[in-house]
Amino acid sequence: MTLYHPQHPLAELFSDAVARPEGEFLIACAVSRFLGGGDGPEQLFADTISPWLENPADDGEALLNWFAQAKFRGPDELVTLAHSDLNFVLEYRQGIPITVGILLLETARRSGLEAFGINFPGHFLISISGQIIDPLALNILSSEYLASLSDGDSRKVDALLQPATVQMVALRMLNNVKAQHIQSHNFASALEVIDLQLACCGSEPELLSSFHFERGEYWQQIGGMQAAREAYQSCAQICPYPQLAAKAQELADSLLGNPDTLH
């Protein structure tokens, strides 16, 4: 059977951005296009940071102060899809850690500062000029605080603070969007997000198989049993984990002959 290939119009945009060494901002712009369906935020971002770039300082703390003066912060109310859209974040200065973090990251790089993202559990972080930064609090995290997160084990801290790949950033941003759709039981839109996540996976069977399994679950939720069966079979074919592969095949077999009841 031919494995599923992402069909979403933006899939190639995500695939290309993931392949770029510093493609995090491109990924965030692609997410904005997915959410808004219009122009990306590139020009709005350039206009927003132009005062800073006219006379940039050569340290991360000054950049944090500038972002604070520009009133970038976390959501004033509950997190929504808008907080994953850079257009909204730039206009209203409210975002989640990864969206504000990517704005910080890209601004730092355009200022000539060394910067990268950190796929920290629960809260995306940024490193600028060797300093670890909380993008919502807009402060530098002390070494003592970071050590406290892992019982003082410096090896655990070092492992947690490794640079995030562009792929990690892309999958995390899309996971945030997908979680919003799942929370509202919008499984059709969650399937669209998985199309984009699959486009970010290259040929990695561990990632591909997990997303195929998810596709199967969401197709079942909306009554697309044939599509669910094909997704589970795709997972079973390429999954390197025997237990998950067996479970996927079992689910595919259970759907054999099950008619679609799309809602």
DRENDO-1510 file (C-alpha; in Angstrom, 1 decimal, always signed):
<recs>
REC; n; res; u; v; w
REC; 1; MET; +0.0; +0.0; +0.0 .
REC; 2; THR; +1.3; +3.5; -0.8 .
REC; 3; LEU; +1.8; +5.5; +2.4 .
REC; 4; TYR; -0.2; +8.6; +2.9 .
REC; 5; HIS; +1.4; +11.9; +1.9 .
REC; 6; PRO; +0.3; +15.3; +3.3 .
REC; 7; GLN; -2.2; +17.0; +1.0 .
REC; 8; HIS; -2.7; +20.3; +2.7 .
REC; 9; PRO; -1.8; +23.3; +0.5 .
REC; 10; LEU; +0.7; +24.6; +3.1 .
REC; 11; ALA; +2.4; +21.2; +3.6 .
REC; 12; GLU; +5.3; +22.1; +1.3 .
REC; 13; LEU; +5.8; +25.4; +3.0 .
REC; 14; PHE; +6.3; +23.6; +6.4 .
REC; 15; SER; +8.5; +21.0; +4.9 .
REC; 16; ASP; +10.8; +23.6; +3.3 .
REC; 17; ALA; +10.9; +25.7; +6.5 .
REC; 18; VAL; +11.9; +22.7; +8.7 .
REC; 19; ALA; +14.8; +22.0; +6.4 .
REC; 20; ARG; +16.3; +25.5; +7.0 .
REC; 21; PRO; +19.0; +25.8; +9.8 .
REC; 22; GLU; +17.2; +28.9; +11.3 .
REC; 23; GLY; +13.7; +28.3; +10.1 .
REC; 24; GLU; +11.8; +28.9; +13.3 .
REC; 25; PHE; +10.4; +32.3; +12.3 .
REC; 26; LEU; +9.4; +30.8; +8.9 .
REC; 27; ILE; +7.5; +28.1; +10.7 .
REC; 28; ALA; +5.7; +30.6; +12.9 .
REC; 29; CYS; +4.7; +32.6; +9.9 .
REC; 30; ALA; +3.4; +29.4; +8.2 .
REC; 31; VAL; +1.3; +28.7; +11.3 .
REC; 32; SER; -0.1; +32.2; +11.0 .
REC; 33; ARG; -1.0; +31.6; +7.4 .
REC; 34; PHE; -2.7; +28.3; +8.4 .
REC; 35; LEU; -4.7; +30.0; +11.1 .
REC; 36; GLY; -5.6; +33.2; +9.3 .
REC; 37; GLY; -5.6; +32.2; +5.7 .
REC; 38; GLY; -4.3; +35.6; +4.7 .
REC; 39; ASP; -1.0; +37.5; +4.5 .
REC; 40; GLY; +1.8; +36.4; +6.8 .
REC; 41; PRO; +3.2; +38.5; +9.6 .
REC; 42; GLU; +6.6; +39.3; +8.1 .
REC; 43; GLN; +6.0; +42.9; +7.3 .
REC; 44; LEU; +4.2; +43.6; +10.6 .
REC; 45; PHE; +7.1; +42.0; +12.4 .
REC; 46; ALA; +9.7; +44.1; +10.5 .
REC; 47; ASP; +7.7; +47.3; +11.3 .
REC; 48; THR; +7.4; +46.3; +15.0 .
REC; 49; ILE; +11.1; +45.8; +15.6 .
REC; 50; SER; +12.4; +48.5; +13.3 .
REC; 51; PRO; +12.9; +51.0; +16.2 .
REC; 52; TRP; +15.0; +48.4; +18.0 .
REC; 53; LEU; +17.1; +47.6; +15.0 .
REC; 54; GLU; +17.9; +51.3; +14.4 .
REC; 55; ASN; +20.1; +51.2; +17.5 .
REC; 56; PRO; +20.3; +47.6; +18.9 .
REC; 57; ALA; +22.3; +46.8; +22.0 .
REC; 58; ASP; +24.7; +44.0; +22.1 .
REC; 59; ASP; +23.2; +42.1; +25.0 .
REC; 60; GLY; +20.1; +40.1; +25.6 .
REC; 61; GLU; +19.0; +41.9; +28.7 .
REC; 62; ALA; +18.6; +45.2; +26.8 .
REC; 63; LEU; +16.4; +43.3; +24.3 .
REC; 64; LEU; +14.3; +41.9; +27.1 .
REC; 65; ASN; +13.8; +45.4; +28.4 .
REC; 66; TRP; +12.8; +46.6; +25.0 .
REC; 67; PHE; +10.2; +43.8; +24.6 .
REC; 68; ALA; +8.9; +44.6; +28.1 .
REC; 69; GLN; +8.5; +48.3; +27.2 .
REC; 70; ALA; +6.7; +47.2; +24.1 .
REC; 71; LYS; +4.3; +45.4; +26.4 .
REC; 72; PHE; +4.8; +41.8; +25.1 .
REC; 73; ARG; +3.2; +39.4; +27.6 .
REC; 74; GLY; +1.2; +36.3; +28.1 .
REC; 75; PRO; -2.5; +36.0; +27.4 .
REC; 76; ASP; -4.8; +38.4; +29.4 .
REC; 77; GLU; -7.5; +35.7; +29.4 .
REC; 78; LEU; -7.7; +32.0; +28.4 .
REC; 79; VAL; -5.3; +30.8; +25.7 .
REC; 80; THR; -7.0; +30.6; +22.3 .
REC; 81; LEU; -5.9; +29.8; +18.8 .
REC; 82; ALA; -5.1; +33.5; +18.3 .
REC; 83; HIS; -2.2; +33.3; +20.7 .
REC; 84; SER; -0.5; +30.9; +18.2 .
REC; 85; ASP; -0.9; +33.5; +15.4 .
REC; 86; LEU; +2.0; +36.0; +15.1 .
REC; 87; ASN; -0.3; +38.5; +13.5 .
REC; 88; PHE; -2.4; +38.6; +16.6 .
REC; 89; VAL; +0.6; +38.4; +18.9 .
REC; 90; LEU; +2.3; +41.4; +17.2 .
REC; 91; GLU; -0.9; +43.5; +17.1 .
REC; 92; TYR; -2.1; +42.8; +20.7 .
REC; 93; ARG; +1.3; +42.0; +22.2 .
REC; 94; GLN; -0.1; +38.8; +23.8 .
REC; 95; GLY; +1.1; +35.3; +23.1 .
REC; 96; ILE; +2.1; +31.9; +24.5 .
REC; 97; PRO; +5.8; +31.2; +25.4 .
REC; 98; ILE; +6.7; +29.8; +22.0 .
REC; 99; THR; +5.2; +32.7; +19.9 .
REC; 100; VAL; +6.7; +35.4; +22.0 .
REC; 101; GLY; +9.9; +33.4; +22.2 .
REC; 102; ILE; +10.2; +33.1; +18.5 .
REC; 103; LEU; +9.8; +36.9; +18.1 .
REC; 104; LEU; +12.6; +37.3; +20.7 .
REC; 105; LEU; +14.7; +34.7; +18.9 .
REC; 106; GLU; +14.3; +36.3; +15.5 .
REC; 107; THR; +14.9; +39.8; +16.8 .
REC; 108; ALA; +18.0; +38.7; +18.6 .
REC; 109; ARG; +19.4; +37.0; +15.5 .
REC; 110; ARG; +18.7; +40.1; +13.4 .
REC; 111; SER; +20.6; +42.1; +16.0 .
REC; 112; GLY; +23.6; +39.9; +15.5 .
REC; 113; LEU; +23.2; +38.0; +18.8 .
REC; 114; GLU; +23.6; +34.3; +19.1 .
REC; 115; ALA; +20.2; +32.8; +20.0 .
REC; 116; PHE; +18.3; +29.5; +19.9 .
REC; 117; GLY; +15.1; +28.0; +21.2 .
REC; 118; ILE; +14.8; +25.4; +24.0 .
REC; 119; ASN; +12.1; +22.8; +23.9 .
REC; 120; PHE; +11.8; +22.9; +27.7 .
REC; 121; PRO; +9.0; +20.7; +29.1 .
REC; 122; GLY; +5.8; +22.7; +29.8 .
REC; 123; HIS; +7.3; +26.1; +28.9 .
REC; 124; PHE; +9.3; +27.1; +25.8 .
REC; 125; LEU; +12.5; +28.9; +26.7 .
REC; 126; ILE; +15.1; +31.0; +24.7 .
REC; 127; SER; +18.8; +31.3; +24.9 .
REC; 128; ILE; +20.3; +34.6; +23.9 .
REC; 129; SER; +24.1; +35.1; +24.2 .
REC; 130; GLY; +24.3; +32.2; +26.6 .
REC; 131; GLN; +21.6; +33.4; +28.9 .
REC; 132; ILE; +18.5; +31.3; +29.5 .
REC; 133; ILE; +15.3; +33.4; +29.1 .
REC; 134; ASP; +11.7; +33.0; +30.0 .
REC; 135; PRO; +9.9; +34.7; +27.1 .
REC; 136; LEU; +6.8; +35.5; +29.0 .
REC; 137; ALA; +8.3; +36.9; +32.2 .
REC; 138; LEU; +11.0; +38.5; +30.0 .
REC; 139; ASN; +13.7; +37.7; +32.5 .
REC; 140; ILE; +16.9; +35.8; +32.7 .
REC; 141; LEU; +16.7; +32.5; +34.6 .
REC; 142; SER; +19.4; +32.1; +37.2 .
REC; 143; SER; +21.7; +29.1; +37.3 .
REC; 144; GLU; +20.4; +28.4; +40.8 .
REC; 145; TYR; +16.8; +28.3; +39.6 .
REC; 146; LEU; +17.6; +26.1; +36.6 .
REC; 147; ALA; +19.5; +23.7; +38.9 .
REC; 148; SER; +16.5; +23.5; +41.2 .
REC; 149; LEU; +14.4; +22.1; +38.3 .
REC; 150; SER; +16.4; +18.9; +38.2 .
REC; 151; ASP; +17.5; +18.4; +41.9 .
REC; 152; GLY; +20.8; +20.0; +41.3 .
REC; 153; ASP; +21.9; +17.4; +38.7 .
REC; 154; SER; +23.8; +19.5; +36.2 .
REC; 155; ARG; +23.7; +16.7; +33.5 .
REC; 156; LYS; +19.9; +16.8; +33.6 .
REC; 157; VAL; +19.9; +20.6; +33.3 .
REC; 158; ASP; +22.3; +20.4; +30.3 .
REC; 159; ALA; +20.1; +17.8; +28.7 .
REC; 160; LEU; +17.0; +20.0; +29.2 .
REC; 161; LEU; +18.6; +23.1; +27.8 .
REC; 162; GLN; +19.9; +21.7; +24.5 .
REC; 163; PRO; +19.0; +23.8; +21.4 .
REC; 164; ALA; +15.7; +22.9; +19.9 .
REC; 165; THR; +15.7; +21.8; +16.2 .
REC; 166; VAL; +13.5; +23.7; +13.8 .
REC; 167; GLN; +11.5; +20.4; +13.5 .
REC; 168; MET; +10.9; +20.4; +17.3 .
REC; 169; VAL; +9.7; +24.0; +17.2 .
REC; 170; ALA; +7.3; +23.2; +14.3 .
REC; 171; LEU; +5.8; +20.1; +15.9 .
REC; 172; ARG; +5.4; +22.0; +19.2 .
REC; 173; MET; +3.7; +25.0; +17.6 .
REC; 174; LEU; +1.4; +22.7; +15.7 .
REC; 175; ASN; +0.7; +20.6; +18.8 .
REC; 176; ASN; -0.6; +23.8; +20.5 .
REC; 177; VAL; -2.9; +24.5; +17.6 .
REC; 178; LYS; -4.1; +20.8; +17.5 .
REC; 179; ALA; -4.8; +20.8; +21.3 .
REC; 180; GLN; -7.1; +23.8; +20.8 .
REC; 181; HIS; -9.1; +21.9; +18.1 .
REC; 182; ILE; -9.3; +18.7; +20.1 .
REC; 183; GLN; -10.5; +20.7; +23.2 .
REC; 184; SER; -13.4; +21.9; +21.1 .
REC; 185; HIS; -13.9; +18.5; +19.5 .
REC; 186; ASN; -13.1; +19.8; +16.1 .
REC; 187; PHE; -11.4; +16.7; +14.9 .
REC; 188; ALA; -11.6; +17.6; +11.2 .
REC; 189; SER; -9.4; +20.6; +11.9 .
REC; 190; ALA; -7.1; +18.5; +14.0 .
REC; 191; LEU; -6.6; +16.2; +11.0 .
REC; 192; GLU; -5.5; +19.3; +9.0 .
REC; 193; VAL; -2.9; +20.0; +11.6 .
REC; 194; ILE; -1.6; +16.4; +11.4 .
REC; 195; ASP; -1.2; +16.9; +7.7 .
REC; 196; LEU; +1.2; +19.7; +8.5 .
REC; 197; GLN; +3.0; +17.7; +11.2 .
REC; 198; LEU; +3.5; +14.8; +8.8 .
REC; 199; ALA; +5.1; +17.3; +6.4 .
REC; 200; CYS; +7.6; +18.2; +9.1 .
REC; 201; CYS; +8.6; +14.6; +9.8 .
REC; 202; GLY; +10.7; +13.8; +6.7 .
REC; 203; SER; +11.2; +10.0; +6.6 .
REC; 204; GLU; +11.4; +9.4; +10.4 .
REC; 205; PRO; +9.3; +6.3; +11.1 .
REC; 206; GLU; +9.0; +7.0; +14.8 .
REC; 207; LEU; +7.3; +10.4; +14.2 .
REC; 208; LEU; +5.4; +9.4; +11.1 .
REC; 209; SER; +3.9; +6.3; +12.7 .
REC; 210; SER; +2.7; +8.2; +15.8 .
REC; 211; PHE; +0.9; +10.8; +13.6 .
REC; 212; HIS; -0.7; +8.1; +11.4 .
REC; 213; PHE; -2.0; +6.5; +14.6 .
REC; 214; GLU; -3.5; +9.9; +15.6 .
REC; 215; ARG; -5.0; +10.3; +12.2 .
REC; 216; GLY; -6.8; +6.9; +12.7 .
REC; 217; GLU; -8.2; +8.1; +16.1 .
REC; 218; TYR; -9.6; +11.3; +14.7 .
REC; 219; TRP; -11.0; +9.8; +11.6 .
REC; 220; GLN; -12.9; +7.4; +13.9 .
REC; 221; GLN; -14.2; +10.3; +15.9 .
REC; 222; ILE; -15.9; +11.8; +12.8 .
REC; 223; GLY; -17.0; +8.5; +11.4 .
REC; 224; GLY; -14.5; +8.1; +8.6 .
REC; 225; MET; -13.9; +4.4; +9.2 .
REC; 226; GLN; -12.2; +3.6; +5.8 .
REC; 227; ALA; -9.8; +6.6; +6.3 .
REC; 228; ALA; -9.2; +5.5; +9.9 .
REC; 229; ARG; -8.4; +1.9; +8.8 .
REC; 230; GLU; -5.9; +3.2; +6.2 .
REC; 231; ALA; -4.2; +5.4; +8.8 .
REC; 232; TYR; -3.8; +2.6; +11.2 .
REC; 233; GLN; -2.4; +0.4; +8.5 .
REC; 234; SER; +0.1; +3.1; +7.6 .
REC; 235; CYS; +1.2; +3.2; +11.2 .
REC; 236; ALA; +1.5; -0.6; +11.4 .
REC; 237; GLN; +3.6; -0.8; +8.3 .
REC; 238; ILE; +6.3; +1.6; +9.4 .
REC; 239; CYS; +6.2; +1.7; +13.2 .
REC; 240; PRO; +9.5; +0.6; +14.7 .
REC; 241; TYR; +7.7; -0.1; +18.1 .
REC; 242; PRO; +6.2; -3.6; +18.0 .
REC; 243; GLN; +3.5; -2.9; +20.6 .
REC; 244; LEU; +2.2; +0.2; +18.8 .
REC; 245; ALA; +2.4; -1.6; +15.4 .
REC; 246; ALA; +0.4; -4.5; +16.7 .
REC; 247; LYS; -2.2; -2.2; +18.3 .
REC; 248; ALA; -2.5; -0.3; +15.0 .
REC; 249; GLN; -3.0; -3.4; +13.0 .
REC; 250; GLU; -5.6; -4.7; +15.4 .
REC; 251; LEU; -7.5; -1.5; +15.1 .
REC; 252; ALA; -7.3; -1.6; +11.3 .
REC; 253; ASP; -8.6; -5.2; +11.3 .
REC; 254; SER; -11.5; -4.3; +13.6 .
REC; 255; LEU; -12.6; -1.6; +11.1 .
REC; 256; LEU; -12.6; -4.0; +8.1 .
REC; 257; GLY; -16.0; -3.7; +6.4 .
REC; 258; ASN; -17.1; -0.9; +8.8 .
REC; 259; PRO; -19.1; +1.7; +6.8 .
REC; 260; ASP; -18.4; +5.4; +7.0 .
REC; 261; THR; -20.8; +7.5; +9.1 .
REC; 262; LEU; -19.3; +10.9; +8.5 .
REC; 263; HIS; -20.9; +13.7; +10.6 .
</recs>
